[in-house]
Amino acid sequence: MQMMGRDSIAILPTASVAIRNRDVEYPFRPESDFYSLTGFEEPAAVAVLVPGRGGGEFILFCRERDTKMELWTGPRHGPEGARAHFGADESYPIDAIDDILPGLLENRAKVYYTMGSNPDFDPRITDWLKAIRRKSRAGVHSPDEIVSLEHLLHEMRLFKSPGEVATMRRAAEISAAAHCRAMRACRPGMPEYQLEAELSHEFIQRGVRSHAYPPIIGGGANACVLHYIDNDAVLADGDLVLIDAGAEYRGYAADITRTFPVNGRFSPAQRAVYEVVLAAQYAAIAKVRPGNHWNDPHDAAVRALTQGLVRIGLLKGDVRTLIRTRAYQRFFMHRTGHWLGMDVHDVGDYKIGDSWRLLEPGMVLTVEPGLYSPAGSKGVAKKWWNIGVRIEDDVLVTRAGNEVLTHGVPKTVDEIEALMAA
């Protein structure tokens, strides 16, 4: 509200309940911007911030208590609970929003609201503004501009507080335990979905009901499909399996990828590719520190990957020339990471103007280089076919450098083989 200014108002609706089929609903999750400011987890709610308002600056509209409905769907907080447990200065039934909110908009110069993020709610904003304009003869003026709240709020969300970091450490710890469980359980002949079941089992055992995103469990050729989520093929002896999965804990995501041999032992070709990717990840993580810019870890990963590809014979030529011509993109076609927080691909600008932004303490990002060599790749020997390797960790920028939040999952060849053998 300090950044918004006293002549403004912000309006943030939460997500709506989504129907899966007929009268079955998807499990509800609050919209991340709304949840980051309120902690309120019920649907049909709208947060309003009115800087300088004497009657209360934080107003929450929500569902009323309803004993009949609560019998079916569980207890609600109601307006009273919104004030008692969520810090609202005032709270009203959501059904009263059309009567109350237009009055809050009157004589404000600016409305902070992100048009397009909630298409069902957008017409209500425009209707309220039209109604206020009709009062102009009575000396009431309507806001002159609608400004997206994302610029202010997403910059705040990019920097994690100590409490948020603690929550993300717990999400990482739970996710790491699940990945270790999957490594221990893996056997040739298993379908991929059984490893998904191992992940889900560990999550639920530790109090987490949902993945942060649809998990990827890709064996053999499927490891070379970046967003493979069918997870229904049989894991073959002699193949690698790539698992990209993370838990969502109290609204915050973890995001881990590990690649390991289905039978517990890397072949020489698999080990060669894996060691290249691991060296690239170490090089990238070393660049995660205050004062470096966002692209430094990616540049370091590209350099290490290209050097490694030349060393094992998948690329030929001068490393600098191969980097300049982006020859590596045949095997590494994605970025090395993204912001992480409430959303697995979290909010925050990657550039300020035309320049990569500098890394600062409190930012959390993933570091995930990879190499992918699907079968039939022209000019690639068969021993490299269907080798897909990605190694991903969640890294916090600290004052001293960085902290790898997901350190609980082994990632060297020897560590992985030892865990699987045990």
Number of C-alpha atoms within 10 A of each C-alpha: 15 7 9 17 13 15 15 24 26 22 20 22 23 22 22 16 15 12 11 10 8 6 7 9 11 11 11 13 16 21 21 20 21 20 20 15 13 17 16 21 18 19 17 17 22 22 21 21 21 24 19 15 13 7 10 14 16 20 23 27 25 27 19 16 16 12 12 9 11 11 9 8 9 10 12 18 18 20 21 17 16 23 18 12 11 15 15 22 14 17 22 21 17 18 13 11 15 12 10 13 16 18 13 15 23 18 16 19 17 20 24 20 20 18 15 10 13 16 9 9 14 14 12 13 17 12 13 18 19 13 12 19 17 12 13 11 8 8 8 14 18 22 18 12 12 18 15 16 18 16 13 14 17 15 12 14 23 21 18 19 13 10 9 18 19 13 20 29 21 21 26 29 20 26 32 29 18 27 26 20 19 21 27 19 14 22 18 15 13 17 18 22 20 17 24 21 13 19 27 23 15 21 23 14 12 15 11 18 15 16 20 21 17 15 23 25 29 29 30 25 18 23 28 25 16 17 14 16 16 14 18 15 16 16 25 18 17 16 24 28 28 27 28 24 26 30 33 27 25 15 23 23 29 32 29 24 26 24 26 28 28 25 20 22 21 20 13 10 13 22 15 16 23 25 16 23 25 24 16 30 28 16 21 25 24 14 23 26 25 18 13 15 19 23 22 21 27 24 18 19 29 26 20 22 29 26 22 21 21 16 13 13 12 17 20 14 10 12 20 12 10 18 17 10 10 14 16 22 15 12 20 19 14 13 16 24 21 18 22 26 26 25 18 20 16 19 22 20 14 17 13 9 8 7 11 15 16 16 23 21 17 20 23 28 26 24 30 29 31 30 25 23 23 21 17 12 14 7 8 15 13 12 12 19 19 23 26 29 28 26 23 24 27 27 23 26 21 17 11 9 17 20 16 18 22 26 14 16 22 18 19 14 17 11 12 23 20 14 14 21 12 7
